[in-house]
Amino acid sequence: MTETSISTSSTVVATTTEPERIFLVIVDASEELERALYFACRRSRRVGGRVTLLYCMKEPESGHFLQFLGINERLEQETRETAEKLLYDLAEKTYQWSKKHAIVLIDEDLKTALPRLLEQEEISIIIQPMPVKDSVASSWASYLLEEGAAQMHIPVTMIPATMTIDEINKLT
């Protein structure tokens, strides 16, 4: 968005107001996540942006037997409580590292939720931990790099779990 004003000396002064840069971190329970979050926070703080934490809760498989015993509702409640606890802990770290953040908790899987979020928010970049073998992060990363890449028109940055805090500080 550009605002233009004309002064009395007929000089045109243009100022550009750029939209806030949003660094999206897809939250999972992987050990690698904290490095990616730290990277996103450092970058957002440097450019005056914000970090958005996205947690997608895949709905548990429902069956007649599970619904009959009320197990399905209990599983959903436990999943939500676990997600809220994880997001609360990560939000505290995000606030320490970058001050500005948002939290999005969605009752859908990533394949459904991410395209909709990208339509609603002007996400600048997705920061994702680079998964190690058999990691929780590997399913998100596979989706982002394979199927999701064709749908999205924003960069995805993978942060290696082996990257040190000092290396991240130098890079950001």
N, C-alpha and C positions, 0 to 999 in steps of 0.2 A: 504494500500500500504506500503510495507516495503523496505527500502533502506539498503543495507549492504555494509560496506567498510572494507577493510583489511589494517591495519597499517603495518609499517616495522617490528614490533616485532611479527608479525603473530597472533596478537590478533584480533578477529573478534568483531566488534562493530556494533550492529544493532540498528537502530533508526526507530521508527514507526511513520508514518505520517497518522493520522486518518483523514477521511473525516470530513468536517465541520458538526456539528450537526444542523439540521434544525427543528425548532419547528413550526409546522403549526397551525395557528389559523384561524378557519372558521368564517368569519365576517358576522354578521347579525345586526339587529337593536335592539337587546335585551339589556335591562338594565344590565344583568349579564355579558355581554361581557367584560367590562373593567377589572373586576377581573381576568378573564381567561387570558386576554392579559397581565396584570401586572405579573401574575404568569409565563407565557411563557417568558417574557422579563427578569425576575429575573433569571430563570433557564438558558436561553441562555447566559446571561452575565457571569454567574458563570463558564460555561464550554467553553466559547469562541465560541459559536454558533451564529445562527441568527434566527430571527423570520420572517416567511413568512405569510403575510396576504392574505387569499383567499376569494374573494367575487364572488359568482356565481349569475349571473343575469339570471333568468328564462325568456325565451322569452315570451312576452305577447301573449295571444291567438289571432290568426289572423282570421279574417272573411272577407268575401267579402265586407260587409258594412263598416267595420273599415278601410279596405284598400282604399276603394273608397273615403272616406272623409279625408284620410291622418291622421286619429287618431292613427293608429298603429305606424307610424313613430314618432309621437309626444310622445306617451307613452314610446317608446324605448328611445327617447332622454331624457325624464324626469327621467326614471329609471337609465340611465347612469350617468346623472348629480348628482343624489342623491347618487349613489354608489361612484362616484369620490370624492364628498364632504366628505362622511363618511370615505373613505380610507385615504384621505388627513389628516383629523383630527386624525385618529388612527395612521397614520405614524408618525405624530409629537410626539405623546405620546410614541410610540415605540422607536423613536430615543432618546428621553429623558431617557427612562428606560433601553435601551440595546444597543443603537448606531447602530447595524447592523440589517437591515431588507430588505425585498423584498415585492413587492406588485404584486398580480396576480388578474386580473379582467377578468372574463371569461363570455362569452355570452351563457352559458349553465347552466343546472341545476346541482346540486351537484352530483347526481347519475352518470352523464355522465362525468363531469369534474374531480372529485376526483380520480377515477382509472387511468385516463390518466396522471394527475399530479404526482401521485405516481410512475408511470413508468418513468417519465422524471426526477424527483428529488429524491434524497435520503433522504426522510423525516424520521426523527428519532422518532417523537412523534406528535400526534395530541392533542392539548389543546383545550378543549371545555367548555363553561359555562354549569354548571348543570342547566337545565331549571326548572323554577318554573311553577306552573300550568298555562296553557294557554299562555305560553311565545312563542315568535318568535323562540327562540332557541330549542324549543321542537321538531320541525320537523327535524332539523339537527341531534339532539341527537338520536331521534328514528331511523333514517336511520343508523347512525354510529353504534349504539348498536345492531341493528337487522340485516338488510340486509348487510350493509357495513362491519361488522365484519367478515363475511364469505369470503369476497374478499380481505381484507387487512391483512397484516402480520406485523403490527406495533401497538404499544400501543396507547390507547386513554385515556387521563386523563380528568376527569370531575372536574371542580372547582366550589364548591358551592357559590352561590351569597351571602350567609351569612358569608362567610369567610372574616375576616378583613385583612387590609393591614399588621398589625402587625403579624397576624397568617401566612400570606403568606411569610413575611420576615423571620420568624423563620423556616419555612419549606424549603425555598429555600436558 
